Every structure is written in structure tokens, then in C-alpha cells.
């Protein structure tokens, strides 16, 4: 609301100023270097302030969790912890880090992420490469088969029934297979392959390389950027996923860490077996949850700078075609 | 092996560029296509099997909405029961409550979560310091990379009795509210967290579109005396209009599936009245109470509405705006 008002104020003043200056200054560069109108300055400041507020509000929940993870239960329970830890304590960290279930689940998350990403990459790359060939007979049918699933899916129950009857319950396959191909990723990769110069592949074919040879020796080495992007897309999605595991895994030894956290949030478990004395389990729940959240976020935060860059270029690639 | 190696050079010489597509589109061209491209077809096999098993089989599995289903029996059910389950949910008040909640949350999401990224992208675009812009973007994208479980944990903590929102409420109004359990507060809680989560990342496609706006258009506008606001209105917005429409269609397409995983994590029986949506209702009916056929009937209804929505949104935008997904 405030923004709208500022902008309107800008309109009036700016029009006056620019009407005066426009005849003499005929390029934008000149205008920029000349005195900026007061309205414009007000707008810029308001814009800056607004964006700083956005930054703060976005960061706040993370900082709050971090503060809570280091605070003692008394202060959390009194509703006093916000940006900084009160009653500094690292006991909960020690408690969780000593919990073997936590580590086993963490290990599962790593395993599922690696296996699922590998499977996804093999399937996505091979399909994308084939359907990127404009003269492949049946190509449009293949594309149609994939794209239709973006807009219509079987739904929760039939999927559940299927996975169960395939005997995948309580196995890794229930987590890594059902969502192996993301059609969105597939289409990004396809448009990347389509934009590769054809001459390269034709030259390689004349040199006697088979289509496999072309893919492995020519195309993939030139596609490192897109492959890296796709690996990150899939890896982040798999690292964060929980619902497949929640549906199909009953054995706590197989849980990924997201389920460990989910059960904690839902109050099904209290950290490990050692969740403090019985009478204040509810009280320290917030503290334990925060610690678990922090420990789960850390790997994501470590790769985030790279991920973010690749994600942006990946999305750019995907949007180029439209 | 040796024989197969001969094939590609042959194919290359018999198909000079230019006349490439013609022979293969003839009926009966399959033989030739397979002979020439069999390696490509082998690449397609596994992914096609994936789609068949994990995407199309469940679609067919929806027949259990019209059939009696026995857990452990055939995934396509045992015998036809006609519209039994459809009439069952049509007469189920809980279903209609979930239906209503879905519509309301969907509309609120479109109303609040759809425009925010556009505004955010435009504001970022006004920044002159590229470094600061990068910094804001980096921070704003962060929630997108968090697991929904973590997001849910943060929501529940921030809105808890001792959380930040209540700390503020206590300071400003002198009272606290049990946000996470009060049905009246579910929607504000859901929508505000949704905006928090999606605003930054949602801007990314608009920012991508903004980089492609022709700089000379702004220059022309400035020469015509347009101020910044008018430039935004007459140059920037029309330039990103196709992106806006594309994303709007996609958003309408996912309208029915509103935040299933998130709601499942943050709702509780005390706020079902406003928080229970079709997907969570069918989850409870199907997987917690094991009424598979009943839940499948609801799920099918949901999918069909979703498909209808996206098809009509696409058709409408094709006619009115000339932009469409296909």
C-alpha cells in the first residue's frame, strides 16, 4: 500500500521534471546522470527499505530457529527467544549428535539421494537425448506421453496400491523409483540438446561413431553444465523429500532424516530415547526440533551458493524456448 | 558388432540433409527408422517403461473408484460396483467441506501468492546496485530449497504459543492466540507462510524475462517523456506478459492440489473445519481408514477438475491473449 502511494507521488513530480528536461536531454544516459527528481529518490529509498524488510523477513525464521537451538528451555517456554539465543546451551546438540537413530536416518538420506539421483539422471538423459532428435520417428508420441503426465496423474490411492502390490514397501525402491523422471527437468534437458549444433554430431557419425558413441564421447562431454544443473535439481529434491518415505517405509531403520524430523514435529517421537526428563518433554520439544532442523539444513546451506547459480541458469535455459 | 557399425554411415549417405524428414514420415517407414535409429530407441525403452509403470498404470488404477477393492488383491479391484463410491462422496458433508476449503485456499493462493513474485521482480529490477540485487535474490531464494518438513517445523514454531508471532501479539495487543489450533487462523497462517516460501523463487522466471526486454524500448519511452512508472506500465509489464500468463495457467492447473504436503504436516483435527482440503481428506479416508475405492473416487474427481481447469485456462488465454502452453 505504502509502495503504491509513493509510486503515485513519483508520477506527478516526475512528469513535471521530465517534461522540463526531456527536450534538452535526448538520451537516457544523460537523464540518469542529471539530477534525479525528488519523487524518484523517495521511490528508490522506499524500494530499498522494502527489499531490506523482505530480506529480514525471509531470514528471520532461520535466525529464530538457530537462536532457539542454542537457547535453554526456560527462555523458549517463556516466549522470549527471537533473534538471539538466551541461556546459551549446547546440550541438545550433544544429545542429538549422540543419537544413533539420527545418524542412521541421516545416512539413509544420503543413500537415497545418491541412488535416486543416479537413476533419475540415467533415465532423464537418455530420454531427453532421444526425443531431442527432431527426425526420430515416433518422437512426438514420446514427448506427448511424458508431457501428459504433467497435467494428469493417477493420484495418491492408485499409486499407493501399485507400489504396495509391487512389493516395494519397506524397500529403498519405493523412495527412489516412483518419481524418477521429472518432466520439467526432462524438457529443460531436451531443449538443451536441441540447441546443440547438429554439425558436431554429424561429423562424429561420419567418423564412424555410433549413436551411443556420439552421446557418450561427443554430446555428454559438451553438456557438463546441464548435467550438473540436473544433478543438483534432482539431488535437492531428493534430499528434501519425505512423503514417499512416509507412505511406504514402516521400519524406522530405513527412515530418511526428514521423517525423523517429521515425527518429532508431529510429536510421535522425542529425540532419540534420551529426550530429557519426562515432565518437560513438551517444553524442550521446540529446542530439540530447532536443533534437528539446523542439523538438517546445514548440508543444503553448504551447497546452496552453487546450487542457486545452477538453478538460475537451468531455469533460464528452460525458459529460453518459450 | 561389425555389421551394426556399417549402419550409421549408410544412413548418413542415403539421407542427404534437406530431404531428411520426408522418407521417414511415409507409412511403413518404421522399418527404416528402426534400422537406422535402433540405438536411440533402446535409449527410450527404460524411460517409457518408467512412464508406463509409475505414471500410466496408476491412471488405469483409478478404475477401483468403480470397483470393489481388496487390499492385497488385484490393483484393478475385484468386481464392478458402478457409481456406488461416487454417490457416497457426493452425499458426504465432510467431502464438501474439504471441497470448499480447497476452493477458498486456492483462490487465496492465487490472489496473494501469484502477484507477489511479479511485484518483487519489478522492485528488484529497479535496483541499480547489482551486488545488492544479487544479495537480495540469494536470500529470497533460500526458502525454496528447504524441505517442506522444515518449513512446517518453522511455521509451527513461529506461530506457537511462545513463538514470534505471539510475542508480537502479546507486545502490541496484550493477548496471545493459539494460531496453530484455531480454525479461524489457519488460512492466514497458511497463506502468509506460502507467500514467505514462494515469493523469492517465484520471481526468477520474471527476472529471466526482464533481462530480455529490449533496452531501446525504454529509451524510446523516455524520449516520449515517459517516467519510470509509465515505463514500467507500458514497456516492462507488456514485455513480461507472456510469462505472467504462462505461469497463471500453470498455477490454475495446480489449483486443486493446494499445498497437500504442507497442510498434512501443519493441520490437526482442531482446525479441519478450515484446513482440510480434498487431498488431505482423501489421504485420511484412503490410507488411514483404508477405504481405497472411496478415496480413489475422490482423487479421480480432483484430477478431472484439475485437468479441466488447466485445459480451459489454456483455451481462454489462447483466445484472449494469444499465449498458451500448447
Boltz contact constraints between the chains, C-beta under 6 A:
constraints:
  - contact:
      token1: [A, 7]
      token2: [B, 229]
      max_distance: 6.0
  - contact:
      token1: [A, 10]
      token2: [B, 229]
      max_distance: 6.0
  - contact:
      token1: [A, 11]
      token2: [B, 229]
      max_distance: 6.0
  - contact:
      token1: [A, 14]
      token2: [B, 227]
      max_distance: 6.0
  - contact:
      token1: [A, 15]
      token2: [B, 227]
      max_distance: 6.0
  - contact:
      token1: [A, 18]
      token2: [B, 225]
      max_distance: 6.0
  - contact:
      token1: [A, 18]
      token2: [B, 227]
      max_distance: 6.0
  - contact:
      token1: [A, 22]
      token2: [B, 225]
      max_distance: 6.0
  - contact:
      token1: [A, 28]
      token2: [B, 219]
      max_distance: 6.0
  - contact:
      token1: [A, 28]
      token2: [B, 222]
      max_distance: 6.0
  - contact:
      token1: [A, 47]
      token2: [B, 123]
      max_distance: 6.0
  - contact:
      token1: [A, 47]
      token2: [B, 126]
      max_distance: 6.0
  - contact:
      token1: [A, 51]
      token2: [B, 136]
      max_distance: 6.0
  - contact:
      token1: [A, 55]
      token2: [B, 136]
      max_distance: 6.0
  - contact:
      token1: [A, 55]
      token2: [B, 139]
      max_distance: 6.0
  - contact:
      token1: [A, 58]
      token2: [B, 139]
      max_distance: 6.0
  - contact:
      token1: [A, 58]
      token2: [B, 140]
      max_distance: 6.0
  - contact:
      token1: [A, 61]
      token2: [B, 154]
      max_distance: 6.0
  - contact:
      token1: [A, 61]
      token2: [B, 158]
      max_distance: 6.0
  - contact:
      token1: [A, 64]
      token2: [B, 164]
      max_distance: 6.0
  - contact:
      token1: [A, 77]
      token2: [B, 162]
      max_distance: 6.0
  - contact:
      token1: [A, 79]
      token2: [B, 162]
      max_distance: 6.0
  - contact:
      token1: [A, 79]
      token2: [B, 167]
      max_distance: 6.0
  - contact:
      token1: [A, 82]
      token2: [B, 164]
      max_distance: 6.0
  - contact:
      token1: [A, 123]
      token2: [B, 46]
      max_distance: 6.0
  - contact:
      token1: [A, 123]
      token2: [B, 47]
      max_distance: 6.0
  - contact:
      token1: [A, 123]
      token2: [B, 50]
      max_distance: 6.0
  - contact:
      token1: [A, 126]
      token2: [B, 43]
      max_distance: 6.0
  - contact:
      token1: [A, 127]
      token2: [B, 47]
      max_distance: 6.0
  - contact:
      token1: [A, 130]
      token2: [B, 40]
      max_distance: 6.0
  - contact:
      token1: [A, 130]
      token2: [B, 43]
      max_distance: 6.0
  - contact:
      token1: [A, 130]
      token2: [B, 44]
      max_distance: 6.0
  - contact:
      token1: [A, 135]
      token2: [B, 20]
      max_distance: 6.0
  - contact:
      token1: [A, 135]
      token2: [B, 21]
      max_distance: 6.0
  - contact:
      token1: [A, 136]
      token2: [B, 37]
      max_distance: 6.0
  - contact:
      token1: [A, 136]
      token2: [B, 40]
      max_distance: 6.0
  - contact:
      token1: [A, 137]
      token2: [B, 24]
      max_distance: 6.0
  - contact:
      token1: [A, 137]
      token2: [B, 33]
      max_distance: 6.0
  - contact:
      token1: [A, 145]
      token2: [B, 51]
      max_distance: 6.0
  - contact:
      token1: [A, 149]
      token2: [B, 55]
      max_distance: 6.0
  - contact:
      token1: [A, 151]
      token2: [B, 307]
      max_distance: 6.0
  - contact:
      token1: [A, 151]
      token2: [B, 310]
      max_distance: 6.0
  - contact:
      token1: [A, 152]
      token2: [B, 303]
      max_distance: 6.0
  - contact:
      token1: [A, 152]
      token2: [B, 307]
      max_distance: 6.0
  - contact:
      token1: [A, 154]
      token2: [B, 58]
      max_distance: 6.0
  - contact:
      token1: [A, 154]
      token2: [B, 59]
      max_distance: 6.0
  - contact:
      token1: [A, 154]
      token2: [B, 61]
      max_distance: 6.0
  - contact:
      token1: [A, 155]
      token2: [B, 299]
      max_distance: 6.0
  - contact:
      token1: [A, 155]
      token2: [B, 303]
      max_distance: 6.0
  - contact:
      token1: [A, 156]
      token2: [B, 299]
      max_distance: 6.0
  - contact:
      token1: [A, 157]
      token2: [B, 286]
      max_distance: 6.0
  - contact:
      token1: [A, 157]
      token2: [B, 292]
      max_distance: 6.0
  - contact:
      token1: [A, 157]
      token2: [B, 295]
      max_distance: 6.0
  - contact:
      token1: [A, 157]
      token2: [B, 296]
      max_distance: 6.0
  - contact:
      token1: [A, 157]
      token2: [B, 299]
      max_distance: 6.0
  - contact:
      token1: [A, 158]
      token2: [B, 58]
      max_distance: 6.0
  - contact:
      token1: [A, 158]
      token2: [B, 61]
      max_distance: 6.0
  - contact:
      token1: [A, 158]
      token2: [B, 62]
      max_distance: 6.0
  - contact:
      token1: [A, 159]
      token2: [B, 58]
      max_distance: 6.0
  - contact:
      token1: [A, 161]
      token2: [B, 61]
      max_distance: 6.0
  - contact:
      token1: [A, 161]
      token2: [B, 75]
      max_distance: 6.0
  - contact:
      token1: [A, 162]
      token2: [B, 57]
      max_distance: 6.0
  - contact:
      token1: [A, 162]
      token2: [B, 58]
      max_distance: 6.0
  - contact:
      token1: [A, 162]
      token2: [B, 61]
      max_distance: 6.0
  - contact:
      token1: [A, 162]
      token2: [B, 75]
      max_distance: 6.0
  - contact:
      token1: [A, 165]
      token2: [B, 75]
      max_distance: 6.0
  - contact:
      token1: [A, 178]
      token2: [B, 54]
      max_distance: 6.0
  - contact:
      token1: [A, 180]
      token2: [B, 50]
      max_distance: 6.0
  - contact:
      token1: [A, 181]
      token2: [B, 50]
      max_distance: 6.0
  - contact:
      token1: [A, 205]
      token2: [B, 8]
      max_distance: 6.0
  - contact:
      token1: [A, 205]
      token2: [B, 12]
      max_distance: 6.0
  - contact:
      token1: [A, 210]
      token2: [B, 8]
      max_distance: 6.0
  - contact:
      token1: [A, 210]
      token2: [B, 39]
      max_distance: 6.0
  - contact:
      token1: [A, 211]
      token2: [B, 39]
      max_distance: 6.0
  - contact:
      token1: [A, 211]
      token2: [B, 40]
      max_distance: 6.0
  - contact:
      token1: [A, 212]
      token2: [B, 39]
      max_distance: 6.0
  - contact:
      token1: [A, 236]
      token2: [B, 145]
      max_distance: 6.0
  - contact:
      token1: [A, 240]
      token2: [B, 147]
      max_distance: 6.0
  - contact:
      token1: [A, 242]
      token2: [B, 149]
      max_distance: 6.0
  - contact:
      token1: [A, 243]
      token2: [B, 261]
      max_distance: 6.0
  - contact:
      token1: [A, 258]
      token2: [B, 147]
      max_distance: 6.0
  - contact:
      token1: [A, 258]
      token2: [B, 149]
      max_distance: 6.0
  - contact:
      token1: [A, 261]
      token2: [B, 149]
      max_distance: 6.0
  - contact:
      token1: [A, 262]
      token2: [B, 149]
      max_distance: 6.0
  - contact:
      token1: [A, 265]
      token2: [B, 153]
      max_distance: 6.0
  - contact:
      token1: [A, 286]
      token2: [B, 157]
      max_distance: 6.0
  - contact:
      token1: [A, 289]
      token2: [B, 153]
      max_distance: 6.0
  - contact:
      token1: [A, 293]
      token2: [B, 150]
      max_distance: 6.0
  - contact:
      token1: [A, 293]
      token2: [B, 153]
      max_distance: 6.0
  - contact:
      token1: [A, 300]
      token2: [B, 145]
      max_distance: 6.0
  - contact:
      token1: [A, 308]
      token2: [B, 141]
      max_distance: 6.0
  - contact:
      token1: [A, 315]
      token2: [B, 204]
      max_distance: 6.0
  - contact:
      token1: [A, 316]
      token2: [B, 208]
      max_distance: 6.0
  - contact:
      token1: [A, 319]
      token2: [B, 205]
      max_distance: 6.0
  - contact:
      token1: [A, 319]
      token2: [B, 208]
      max_distance: 6.0
